[in-house]
């Protein structure tokens, strides 16, 4: 199978990341079925896509007619069985290894044996997911970045079991979505998070120690390094719970202190201050 032959895409999970993946696949002209755990979550996922595509119209990225055509190519479901005819399935479920392994085990049962199974995981080694399938050569990582319709990068992650053909298909599929792909070895964190997490942890420790205010930390990075936002603002965008989970995975694999989540991060997650998605993190937001 070649990337240009892909017409039917499945996406597991339609939260912040999954809805973005659904949107870019539909915009590229593909028929998309996404699966969520409940009908309520299906409706929430659909609403996320509708809101994002409406913003695209308001910003002149697409026309209203293009938006309606795009939405017409998207269908939600509550059973993985609905993915039985999909040529590629991208998993964007919660960042929990056990949950993802079960998703891949089921996808292996319900999808055609020549379908490619990809994961949007930001930290879990791909070989762990490939190992529960009968097609480990057709499993790879495709790590998108938030917000998916805007961010131009996909990290392709090759497990030791992934075939060259599958990697090439992933690269060409990324091009169809209008993305640039980079290839990473299969170890926790891949390229971006392996570099990003120590930086974010360092900013939290700086704030925790009273070395500088949140505003001065973020302004210094924004203006001094020309980043679009500072590290504490970025943490609020990512979600503090997600950042802590990735930090824990990296620390478990490498045992490097720089990867260990700082105490302030742990306490904020425990308090439910997860960033933009809850209305409060290092900053306050309208929910």
C-alpha positions as a Markdown table, in Angstrom:
| # | Residue | x | y | z |
|---|---|---|---|---|
| 1 | Unk | 0.0 | 0.0 | 0.0 |
| 2 | Unk | 1.2 | 3.5 | -0.8 |
| 3 | Unk | 0.3 | 6.7 | 1.0 |
| 4 | Unk | -1.6 | 8.1 | -2.0 |
| 5 | Unk | -3.8 | 5.1 | -2.0 |
| 6 | Unk | -5.1 | 5.7 | 1.6 |
| 7 | Unk | -8.7 | 6.8 | 1.5 |
| 8 | Unk | -10.0 | 5.4 | 4.9 |
| 9 | Unk | -8.4 | 6.5 | 8.2 |
| 10 | Unk | -9.3 | 5.6 | 11.7 |
| 11 | Unk | -8.5 | 7.6 | 14.8 |
| 12 | Unk | -8.8 | 6.2 | 18.4 |
| 13 | Unk | -9.6 | 9.1 | 20.8 |
| 14 | Unk | -11.0 | 12.5 | 19.9 |
| 15 | Unk | -9.7 | 14.8 | 22.6 |
| 16 | Unk | -7.4 | 17.7 | 22.0 |
| 17 | Unk | -4.9 | 15.7 | 20.0 |
| 18 | Unk | -7.2 | 13.2 | 18.4 |
| 19 | Unk | -9.6 | 15.8 | 17.2 |
| 20 | Unk | -6.7 | 17.7 | 15.5 |
| 21 | Unk | -5.6 | 14.5 | 13.8 |
| 22 | Unk | -9.2 | 13.8 | 12.6 |
| 23 | Unk | -9.4 | 17.4 | 11.2 |
| 24 | Unk | -6.1 | 17.3 | 9.2 |
| 25 | Unk | -6.9 | 13.9 | 7.8 |
| 26 | Unk | -10.4 | 15.0 | 6.7 |
| 27 | Unk | -9.0 | 18.2 | 5.2 |
| 28 | Unk | -6.6 | 16.1 | 3.1 |
| 29 | Unk | -9.6 | 14.5 | 1.5 |
| 30 | Unk | -9.7 | 11.2 | 3.5 |
| 31 | Unk | -12.8 | 9.5 | 5.0 |
| 32 | Unk | -12.3 | 9.5 | 8.8 |
| 33 | Unk | -13.9 | 7.4 | 11.5 |
| 34 | Unk | -13.0 | 8.2 | 15.1 |
| 35 | Unk | -13.8 | 6.1 | 18.1 |
| 36 | Unk | -14.4 | 7.3 | 21.7 |
| 37 | Unk | -15.5 | 5.4 | 24.8 |
| 38 | Unk | -19.0 | 6.9 | 25.1 |
| 39 | Unk | -21.5 | 8.7 | 22.9 |
| 40 | Unk | -21.0 | 11.8 | 25.1 |
| 41 | Unk | -17.3 | 11.8 | 24.3 |
| 42 | Unk | -18.1 | 11.3 | 20.6 |
| 43 | Unk | -20.3 | 14.4 | 20.6 |
| 44 | Unk | -17.6 | 16.3 | 22.5 |
| 45 | Unk | -15.0 | 15.2 | 20.0 |
| 46 | Unk | -17.2 | 16.3 | 17.1 |
| 47 | Unk | -17.7 | 19.6 | 18.8 |
| 48 | Unk | -14.0 | 20.2 | 19.0 |
| 49 | Unk | -13.6 | 19.5 | 15.3 |
| 50 | Unk | -16.5 | 21.8 | 14.4 |
| 51 | Unk | -15.1 | 24.6 | 16.6 |
| 52 | Unk | -11.6 | 24.3 | 15.1 |
| 53 | Unk | -12.8 | 24.2 | 11.5 |
| 54 | Unk | -15.0 | 27.3 | 12.2 |
| 55 | Unk | -11.9 | 29.1 | 13.4 |
| 56 | Unk | -10.2 | 28.1 | 10.2 |
| 57 | Unk | -13.0 | 29.7 | 8.2 |
| 58 | Unk | -12.9 | 32.9 | 10.3 |
| 59 | Unk | -9.1 | 33.1 | 9.7 |
| 60 | Unk | -9.5 | 32.6 | 5.9 |
| 61 | Unk | -7.7 | 29.3 | 5.9 |
| 62 | Unk | -10.6 | 27.5 | 4.3 |
| 63 | Unk | -14.1 | 28.4 | 2.9 |
| 64 | Unk | -17.4 | 27.5 | 4.5 |
| 65 | Unk | -18.0 | 25.1 | 1.6 |
| 66 | Unk | -14.7 | 23.4 | 2.3 |
| 67 | Unk | -15.5 | 23.2 | 5.9 |
| 68 | Unk | -18.8 | 21.5 | 5.3 |
| 69 | Unk | -17.2 | 19.0 | 2.9 |
| 70 | Unk | -14.5 | 18.3 | 5.5 |
| 71 | Unk | -17.1 | 17.7 | 8.3 |
| 72 | Unk | -19.0 | 15.4 | 5.9 |
| 73 | Unk | -16.0 | 13.1 | 5.7 |
| 74 | Unk | -16.0 | 12.6 | 9.5 |
| 75 | Unk | -18.0 | 10.1 | 11.5 |
| 76 | Unk | -17.8 | 9.2 | 15.2 |
| 77 | Unk | -18.4 | 5.8 | 16.8 |
| 78 | Unk | -18.1 | 4.0 | 20.2 |
| 79 | Unk | -16.7 | 0.7 | 19.0 |
| 80 | Unk | -13.4 | -0.3 | 17.6 |
| 81 | Unk | -15.3 | -2.7 | 15.3 |
| 82 | Unk | -16.2 | 0.4 | 13.2 |
| 83 | Unk | -12.6 | 0.5 | 12.1 |
| 84 | Unk | -12.7 | -2.8 | 10.3 |
| 85 | Unk | -12.2 | -1.3 | 6.9 |
| 86 | Unk | -9.6 | 1.3 | 7.8 |
| 87 | Unk | -6.3 | 1.3 | 5.9 |
| 88 | Unk | -4.4 | 3.2 | 8.6 |
| 89 | Unk | -5.4 | 3.8 | 12.3 |
| 90 | Unk | -3.8 | 6.4 | 14.5 |
| 91 | Unk | -4.2 | 5.8 | 18.2 |
| 92 | Unk | -4.5 | 9.0 | 20.3 |
| 93 | Unk | -5.9 | 7.6 | 23.5 |
| 94 | Unk | -4.9 | 8.5 | 27.0 |
| 95 | Unk | -1.1 | 8.4 | 27.7 |
| 96 | Unk | -1.2 | 5.2 | 29.6 |
| 97 | Unk | 0.8 | 2.2 | 28.5 |
| 98 | Unk | -1.8 | -0.4 | 29.6 |
| 99 | Unk | -4.6 | 1.3 | 27.8 |
| 100 | Unk | -2.6 | 1.7 | 24.6 |
| 101 | Unk | -1.5 | -1.9 | 24.6 |
| 102 | Unk | -5.2 | -3.0 | 24.9 |
| 103 | Unk | -6.2 | -0.7 | 22.1 |
| 104 | Unk | -3.5 | -2.1 | 19.8 |
| 105 | Unk | -4.4 | -5.7 | 20.7 |
| 106 | Unk | -8.0 | -5.0 | 19.7 |
| 107 | Unk | -7.0 | -3.1 | 16.5 |
| 108 | Unk | -4.9 | -6.1 | 15.5 |
| 109 | Unk | -8.1 | -8.2 | 15.7 |
| 110 | Unk | -10.5 | -5.9 | 13.9 |
| 111 | Unk | -8.5 | -4.2 | 11.1 |
| 112 | Unk | -7.3 | -5.9 | 7.9 |
| 113 | Unk | -3.8 | -7.5 | 8.3 |
| 114 | Unk | -2.2 | -5.1 | 5.9 |
| 115 | Unk | -3.4 | -2.0 | 7.7 |
| 116 | Unk | -0.8 | 0.2 | 9.4 |
| 117 | Unk | -1.3 | 0.9 | 13.1 |
| 118 | Unk | 0.3 | 4.1 | 14.4 |
| 119 | Unk | 0.5 | 5.7 | 17.8 |
| 120 | Unk | 0.5 | 9.4 | 18.7 |
| 121 | Unk | 2.2 | 8.6 | 22.0 |
| 122 | Unk | 4.6 | 11.2 | 23.2 |
| 123 | Unk | 6.7 | 9.0 | 25.4 |
| 124 | Unk | 5.9 | 5.2 | 25.4 |
| 125 | Unk | 8.2 | 3.0 | 23.4 |
| 126 | Unk | 6.5 | 1.8 | 20.2 |
| 127 | Unk | 7.9 | -1.7 | 20.5 |
| 128 | Unk | 5.7 | -2.1 | 23.6 |
| 129 | Unk | 2.6 | -1.6 | 21.4 |
| 130 | Unk | 3.9 | -3.5 | 18.4 |
| 131 | Unk | 4.6 | -6.6 | 20.6 |
| 132 | Unk | 0.9 | -7.2 | 21.3 |
| 133 | Unk | 0.1 | -7.4 | 17.6 |
| 134 | Unk | 0.7 | -10.1 | 14.9 |
| 135 | Unk | 2.0 | -7.3 | 12.6 |
| 136 | Unk | 4.8 | -5.6 | 14.5 |
| 137 | Unk | 6.4 | -4.7 | 11.1 |
| 138 | Unk | 3.3 | -2.5 | 10.4 |
| 139 | Unk | 3.4 | -0.5 | 13.7 |
| 140 | Unk | 5.1 | 2.8 | 14.1 |
| 141 | Unk | 4.9 | 6.0 | 16.0 |
| 142 | Unk | 3.4 | 9.2 | 14.5 |
| 143 | Unk | 3.8 | 11.9 | 17.1 |
| 144 | Unk | 1.8 | 15.0 | 16.2 |
| 145 | Unk | 2.0 | 18.3 | 18.0 |
| 146 | Unk | -0.6 | 20.6 | 19.5 |
| 147 | Unk | -2.5 | 22.3 | 17.9 |
| 148 | Unk | -2.4 | 19.7 | 15.2 |
| 149 | Unk | -3.9 | 21.8 | 12.4 |
| 150 | Unk | -1.3 | 24.5 | 13.0 |
| 151 | Unk | 1.9 | 22.7 | 14.0 |
| 152 | Unk | 3.9 | 21.4 | 11.0 |
| 153 | Unk | 5.8 | 18.5 | 12.5 |
| 154 | Unk | 5.3 | 14.8 | 12.9 |
| 155 | Unk | 7.9 | 12.6 | 14.7 |
| 156 | Unk | 8.1 | 9.2 | 13.0 |
| 157 | Unk | 9.3 | 6.6 | 15.5 |
| 158 | Unk | 10.7 | 3.4 | 14.1 |
| 159 | Unk | 10.6 | 0.4 | 16.5 |
| 160 | Unk | 13.2 | -2.4 | 16.0 |
| 161 | Unk | 10.3 | -4.3 | 14.5 |
| 162 | Unk | 9.0 | -1.6 | 12.1 |
| 163 | Unk | 9.7 | -2.3 | 8.4 |
| 164 | Unk | 11.3 | 0.2 | 6.1 |
| 165 | Unk | 8.1 | 0.1 | 4.0 |
| 166 | Unk | 6.0 | 1.2 | 6.9 |
| 167 | Unk | 8.4 | 4.1 | 7.7 |
| 168 | Unk | 8.3 | 5.2 | 4.1 |
| 169 | Unk | 4.5 | 5.1 | 4.1 |
| 170 | Unk | 4.4 | 7.1 | 7.3 |
| 171 | Unk | 6.7 | 9.7 | 5.8 |
| 172 | Unk | 4.6 | 10.0 | 2.6 |
| 173 | Unk | 1.4 | 10.1 | 4.6 |
| 174 | Unk | 2.8 | 13.0 | 6.6 |
| 175 | Unk | 3.4 | 14.8 | 3.3 |
| 176 | Unk | -0.2 | 14.3 | 2.3 |
| 177 | Unk | -1.2 | 16.0 | 5.6 |
| 178 | Unk | 1.0 | 18.9 | 4.8 |
| 179 | Unk | 3.5 | 18.1 | 7.6 |
| 180 | Unk | 7.2 | 17.8 | 7.8 |
| 181 | Unk | 8.4 | 14.5 | 9.3 |
| 182 | Unk | 11.6 | 13.7 | 11.2 |
| 183 | Unk | 12.6 | 10.2 | 12.2 |
| 184 | Unk | 13.5 | 9.1 | 15.7 |
| 185 | Unk | 14.8 | 6.0 | 17.3 |
| 186 | Unk | 12.4 | 4.2 | 19.6 |
| 187 | Unk | 13.3 | 5.3 | 23.1 |
| 188 | Unk | 11.2 | 7.3 | 25.6 |
| 189 | Unk | 10.7 | 10.9 | 24.7 |
| 190 | Unk | 11.9 | 10.6 | 21.1 |
| 191 | Unk | 13.5 | 13.8 | 19.9 |
| 192 | Unk | 11.4 | 16.7 | 21.1 |
| 193 | Unk | 10.3 | 15.6 | 24.6 |
| 194 | Unk | 13.8 | 14.3 | 25.4 |
| 195 | Unk | 15.0 | 17.8 | 24.9 |
| 196 | Unk | 11.9 | 19.6 | 26.1 |
| 197 | Unk | 11.2 | 18.0 | 29.5 |
| 198 | Unk | 14.5 | 19.0 | 31.2 |
| 199 | Unk | 13.9 | 22.6 | 30.0 |
| 200 | Unk | 10.3 | 22.7 | 31.4 |
| 201 | Unk | 11.4 | 21.1 | 34.6 |
| 202 | Unk | 14.1 | 23.7 | 35.0 |
| 203 | Unk | 11.6 | 26.5 | 34.6 |
| 204 | Unk | 9.3 | 25.0 | 37.3 |
| 205 | Unk | 12.3 | 24.6 | 39.7 |
| 206 | Unk | 13.3 | 28.2 | 39.0 |
| 207 | Unk | 9.8 | 29.4 | 40.0 |
| 208 | Unk | 9.6 | 27.0 | 42.9 |
| 209 | Unk | 12.9 | 28.4 | 44.3 |
| 210 | Unk | 11.7 | 32.0 | 44.0 |
| 211 | Unk | 14.5 | 32.7 | 41.6 |
| 212 | Unk | 12.2 | 34.7 | 39.3 |
| 213 | Unk | 8.5 | 35.3 | 38.7 |
| 214 | Unk | 6.4 | 33.4 | 36.3 |
| 215 | Unk | 6.1 | 36.4 | 34.1 |
| 216 | Unk | 9.8 | 37.2 | 34.0 |
| 217 | Unk | 10.7 | 33.5 | 33.3 |
| 218 | Unk | 8.3 | 33.4 | 30.3 |
| 219 | Unk | 9.2 | 36.9 | 29.0 |
| 220 | Unk | 12.9 | 36.1 | 29.2 |
| 221 | Unk | 12.5 | 33.0 | 27.0 |
| 222 | Unk | 9.9 | 34.6 | 24.7 |
| 223 | Unk | 12.1 | 37.6 | 23.9 |
| 224 | Unk | 15.6 | 36.3 | 24.7 |
| 225 | Unk | 15.3 | 33.1 | 22.7 |
| 226 | Unk | 12.5 | 34.1 | 20.3 |
| 227 | Unk | 10.2 | 31.3 | 21.4 |
| 228 | Unk | 6.5 | 31.8 | 20.7 |
| 229 | Unk | 5.8 | 31.4 | 24.4 |
| 230 | Unk | 7.6 | 30.9 | 27.7 |
| 231 | Unk | 8.0 | 27.5 | 29.4 |
| 232 | Unk | 5.3 | 28.0 | 32.0 |
| 233 | Unk | 2.8 | 29.1 | 29.4 |
| 234 | Unk | 3.8 | 26.1 | 27.3 |
| 235 | Unk | 3.2 | 23.8 | 30.2 |
| 236 | Unk | -0.3 | 25.2 | 30.6 |
| 237 | Unk | -0.9 | 24.6 | 27.0 |
| 238 | Unk | 0.4 | 21.0 | 27.1 |
| 239 | Unk | -1.4 | 20.1 | 30.3 |
| 240 | Unk | 0.5 | 19.7 | 33.5 |
| 241 | Unk | -0.7 | 16.1 | 34.0 |
| 242 | Unk | 0.6 | 15.2 | 30.5 |
| 243 | Unk | 3.9 | 16.9 | 31.2 |
| 244 | Unk | 4.3 | 15.0 | 34.5 |
| 245 | Unk | 3.5 | 11.7 | 32.9 |
| 246 | Unk | 6.1 | 12.2 | 30.2 |
| 247 | Unk | 8.6 | 13.3 | 32.8 |
| 248 | Unk | 7.9 | 10.1 | 34.8 |
| 249 | Unk | 8.3 | 7.9 | 31.8 |
| 250 | Unk | 11.7 | 9.6 | 30.9 |
| 251 | Unk | 12.9 | 9.3 | 34.5 |
| 252 | Unk | 11.9 | 5.6 | 34.6 |
| 253 | Unk | 13.9 | 4.9 | 31.5 |
| 254 | Unk | 17.0 | 7.0 | 32.0 |
| 255 | Unk | 17.2 | 7.7 | 35.8 |
| 256 | Unk | 18.5 | 11.2 | 35.1 |
| 257 | Unk | 17.5 | 13.7 | 37.8 |
| 258 | Unk | 16.8 | 16.4 | 35.2 |
| 259 | Unk | 13.8 | 14.2 | 34.0 |
| 260 | Unk | 12.2 | 13.8 | 37.4 |
| 261 | Unk | 9.1 | 15.9 | 37.9 |
| 262 | Unk | 9.6 | 18.8 | 40.4 |
| 263 | Unk | 7.6 | 18.7 | 43.6 |
| 264 | Unk | 5.6 | 21.8 | 42.6 |
| 265 | Unk | 4.5 | 20.0 | 39.4 |
| 266 | Unk | 3.3 | 17.0 | 41.4 |
| 267 | Unk | 1.3 | 19.2 | 43.8 |
| 268 | Unk | -0.3 | 21.2 | 41.1 |
| 269 | Unk | -1.5 | 18.0 | 39.3 |
| 270 | Unk | -2.8 | 16.7 | 42.6 |
| 271 | Unk | -4.7 | 19.9 | 43.1 |
| 272 | Unk | -6.2 | 19.7 | 39.6 |
| 273 | Unk | -4.5 | 22.8 | 38.3 |
| 274 | Unk | -3.7 | 21.3 | 34.9 |
| 275 | Unk | -3.4 | 24.4 | 32.8 |
| 276 | Unk | -5.7 | 25.7 | 30.1 |
| 277 | Unk | -8.0 | 22.6 | 30.0 |
| 278 | Unk | -9.0 | 23.2 | 33.7 |
| 279 | Unk | -8.9 | 27.0 | 33.6 |
| 280 | Unk | -5.9 | 27.2 | 36.0 |
| 281 | Unk | -2.3 | 26.2 | 35.9 |
| 282 | Unk | 0.7 | 28.5 | 36.3 |
| 283 | Unk | -1.8 | 31.1 | 34.9 |
| 284 | Unk | -5.5 | 31.6 | 35.1 |
| 285 | Unk | -7.9 | 31.2 | 32.1 |
| 286 | Unk | -11.5 | 31.4 | 31.2 |
| 287 | Unk | -12.9 | 27.9 | 30.9 |
